[in-house]
């Protein structure tokens, strides 16, 4: 469980950092709410299929790596 949480936290922080870096590189101001929630940047905060796909991948990807790590 600890490994899953750490991998999930790593993916989440990587996603937030990429979104903030992208906003800065485009010359936009940082939209903190959208960045931290991994939401859309249009200000509506609609949690549609793309948002569920982002969060779903962040949950599933650590599960793929826990088993190989625990075998070592």
N, C-alpha and C positions, 0 to 999 in steps of 0.2 A: 504494500500500500504506500509505503514511503517513496519507493522508486517511481510509482505511478504519479504521485503528487509532484515530485521534483521534475519529472519529464513534462508533465502538464504545465507546470509553472514556467519551465524553460520555453516551451512552445508559445505560451501566452505572452510572455515578456518579449520574445522575438517578434511576434506579430505586432505588438504595440509599438515597439521600437521601429519596425519597418514602416508602419503607418505614419509615425511622427516624422521620420526621416523623409518620407515621400512628400509630406505636406511642406516641410521646410525647403526641399529641393524645388518644389513648384512655386515657391515664393508666397505660399498661403500662410495665414495664421493657424496655429495649432488648435484644432477642435478637440478639446480634451475629452468631452463626453463620448463622442463618436470613437475616438481612439481607444479609450479604456474599455468601452463596451464592444469593440470591434464591429461597430455598426456602420451605417451608411453615412456619407458626408453631406447629404442633401438636407440634413437637419430634421428629417421626419422621424428618424429612429424606428422605422418599420422593420420588424424582425421577420423577414421573408425567407425564402428558400436559401438564398446565398448566405445569410447569417447562420441559419441552422447547419449549412454545410461547413462553414468555418468552425463552428463550435463542435460539430460532430467529428471533424477530422482531428481537432485538438484532443478529443477524448479517445478516439480509436487509435491514433498513431502511437501513443505511449504503450498501449496494450500489445502492439506488435513487437515492441522492443523489450518488454519486461521478461518474457519467457527466455529469449536468447541470453539476456544478461544474467538471469538467475541460474542458468545452466553452468556458467563459468565458475 
